């Protein structure tokens, strides 16, 4: 009998394995797909690879500013797709090698909990095997959802997974349904690699998620317009028909467009059809857990997309560490979602922590804010990365930082500085007085706090 059986080898499952191995537990991993899960193979990691290429394409016009003259160049998405595959294959292989070196059995197949200590593994060849464990961690992730009559067929109507796995060449045009994080990231990538992009969004702004301020949504929309990405807000796809090799689409606005592919980016649902023992789920299919991530069976835990928490890889990893700690130690930890960093890699990189001004207002918190654009940051000017800004949100009386939004170069890295500031209750003056290396992008925080900490210049 194993100490722990882990269902799923995505970010949560792998982090759980790392933690459990360091603590000396005997573990078994069950995974029906590729090691690394959706994040490594189809989402977080490969999209950043493709986004790096897209951003380099954006940078081509400024090469001459550095004395680099490129007379002839070509852009080939197939080469990029293959480069992406090489990168994730290397990372996937490193996971496999680690498991082999630690003699961790990886059962390839679909795991199903048939008793509170037993998992039935259904293998691809039709055979099955039952394994036993003192504890079980469910980390089986999620899958894309469809909407209305837009049923993915892998040819004309694609999920994000279809796109990442199978589309080695880009067609002339795409319609992306949904202007959320994935829609805006992939829309930018597809556009930069030469395809015409249309994005339809039912809400009145791009990136209509709570942690993205309206200010940043407006910036991204402006950038999309500059790039030629056509965005239809407060709009739905009314009907479509396949005519020849093209898709004719009618929108609720009355407009009609013709595209080669429709890409669905309308959310995901948890993979929780994994048991025969009555593990409790909510009305949306998420596994119900307590604050220690236990299910209604005290020896069975869950983490990641299967529980009703933010569907982010780093949240799954955090939850996995909490769950394994609680399996090992009598001194249990509760999960704390109060401070989760977020990042988006679209036409402008975005990082966020804490509250936006809109969220603070909804909570009845009076605020003051500091602002500074990247265009006046010396390092940003050096690197021709002058788009975007920083907005820091402070509680009005105490001047303590309660939120930060960054839109610009390295936003996903810079946000961690502000995460520490929020966590430690730093004031505008403390952030301002911190000594930043010059020239650095980080200096933008000193300038964004000037008005609040020292006084207004204009």
Protein Blocks (a to p, Z undefined) as FASTA:
>chain_A
ZZbdcehjafklmmmmmmmmmnopacddddfbdghijmlmmmmmmmmmmmmmmmmmmmmm
mmmmnopacfbacddfklmmmmmmmmmmmmmmmmmmmmmmnopacdedddddfbfkbccd
ddfkopacddddfbdcddebpadddehjlccehlmmccfklmmmmmmbccfbdcdehjaf
klmmmmmmmmmnopacddddfbfbehiafklcfklmmmmmmmmmmnopacdehiacfbdc
dehjaccdddfkopacddfbdcddebccddfbfbfnopacdfkopacddfkopafbfkbc
cehjlbccdddfklmmmmmmmmmmmmmpmbdcdddfkbccdddddfbdcddehjafklmm
mnopacddddddfklgmklmmnopagccddddddfklopafbdcdedehklmmmmmmmmm
mmnopafklmmmpccddddfklmmmmmmmmmmnopfZZ
